[in-house]
Amino acid sequence: MKLIYSIIKKIFSLTLTSKLCMLIYSIYQFAKDYGYVTPFLYSEGFLKIIKSYLNIDLERDWIGRLYGIINPTIDINGNFNVSNMVIEINGDQTNNNEYILNWIYKQLNLIQGLFNFNNLYNYINLNVTHVGPVNGDNYLIVFDIASRQLVVKYFKQFIIQLIIYGLIFGLIFLFIL
């Protein structure tokens, strides 16, 4: 009985209806999370706190992500500051990515500890990517609502399956004519 159930479940998961249901549910979840996160994530207070603890000016892109460039070796005034440095040099004479991530997450935990953001970090993702020259310590930081990524994932799956079905039906229609 379990085998039959698992086969039916697997077949249903491959259907267009299943993809549409997952897309609708992810959109609902994103709308709910967006309503909860927006007052905190896009507030001036959050941007000021991030500016003071991470020394980064965040900008908002057209889909609502917050992003900015951080260099942990530069202080708030834009000067090279040894006391801010995360010292773990790799082969390229730059800071090691793991130690930079550790420093950023330590700063974010400090922010959450000092200011009650009502579990904001459970609803957002943080993506850190090294940018610029190989021997530089510039990192792109992107704050995004986690459920938005699920919407994109399920939307892609739905569109791909819709295109495949369209091609199949188009070929069948072409051969019938």
N, C-alpha and C positions, 0 to 999 in steps of 0.2 A: 504493500500500500504506500509506504514511504517513497519507494522508487517511482511509482506512477505519479505521486504528488510532485516529486522533484523534477520529473520530466515535463509535466504540465507547467510548472512554475518557470522552468528554463525556456520553454517554448513561448510562454506569455511574455517573458522579459525581452524577447527578441521582436515583439510586435510593435507596430507603430502606435497602437493605443497605449501600450506600456510607456513608451517614450514620451508621449503627450501627457500622460498622467504625472510622470516624474517632472516634466517641465512645468506643469501647472502648480504642482506642489512646491517646487523650488522657487517659483515666482512668489507664491504665497508666503513662504518662509522668508524670502528676501524682503518683501514688503513689511512683514512683521519686525524683522531685525532692523531694517532701515528706520522704522518709526522709533525704535528703542534707542538706537545708536546716534542718530542725527543730532539730538540736543547736546550731546557731549563731544562727539568727534569733530563737528564743524563749528564748535563754539570758539569765541575769542580766547576764553580761558584755557582751553586745551592747547591752542596754538601758542599762547604765551608760555605755558608750562613746558611744552616741548622745546621752545626757543631757549628757555633759560637752562634746562637740564641737558639737552642734546646739542645746543647751539646750531639749530637748523631752522630755516624759514620754510615752512610748508606751503605749497601751492595746491590748488584743487584743479584736477583735470575735468574734461567734459563728461566723464562717467562717474565722477564723485570720489575718485581716489585722491588721497593726499600724498604728495611726494616732495622730496627735497634732497639736496646733496649735503652730506656730512663729511667733515674731515676732523677726526678726533685730535689731531695735533695742533689745531688752530683754536684760539680762545674766542670769546664773545666779541672782542674788538677786532678780530681778524688778524691777530698777531700769533706768531709761532710761540707755543707755550709748552714747556717741558713737563710741567705738572699735570697737564691734561693728557699727556701722551699715554697710549697703550703700548707698552714696550714689549714686543715679541717680534723681532725682526726675522723675516724669512729670507730665502735666497735672492730675492729681488730688492733687498734693502728696504722693504716696506713692512708694515705691520701684517701679521698673520691674520687671515680672515676669521678664524675661529675665535681669536682673542678680541677682535673688533666686535663680532656678534655678541660675545660674552659681555663686553663693556656696554653695548647698546641695551641688551636685555637687563643688565644690572641697573642701568639708569631708568629704564621703564618700570622695573619693579620698585625702585625708590619712589618714582612718581606715583604709582598706584598705592604704595604704602602711606605716602604723605597726604594724598588727596583721594577721597573716596569716589571712584568712578563707576560704582555699581556694576562690577564685573564687565567693564567695557572690553577688556582684553580677551574675554571669552567670545566676543562677537566680531573681532577684527583680526586680520592677518597682517603680519609685517614681513615684507620682502626686502632683503638687503643684498645689493649687487655691487661689486667693485666696478667703477667706471673711470675713464680717463687713462692716463699713461700707466704702464705696468709698474713703474717705480713710484707711483703716487698713492696717497692714502685717501682717495675720494670714493665715497660710497653713496649709491642711490638708495634712498629709503622710501618705501611705498607702503602706506597704510590703506587697507582695503577691507570692506565688509566681507566676511568669510562666505556668507550665503550667496553673494554675487557670483563667486567663482563656480558654485554649483549651478546657478542659472545658465551661465555660459557653457558649462560642460553638457548639461542636458539639452540646451538649445542646439549645440553642434551635433549631438547624437541624433536629435529629431530631424534636423535639416538633412544630414547625411542619409539617414534612412528614407526620408521623403524623396530625395533625389534618386536613390537606388530604385525605389518602387516606381518612380516616374520613368526612369530609363527602361525598366523591365516592361511596364505597361506600354511605353512608346514602341519598344521593339515588337511586342506582341501585336499591337495595333498595326505596325508597319508590315508585318508578315501576313496578317489577315487581309489587308488590302491587296 
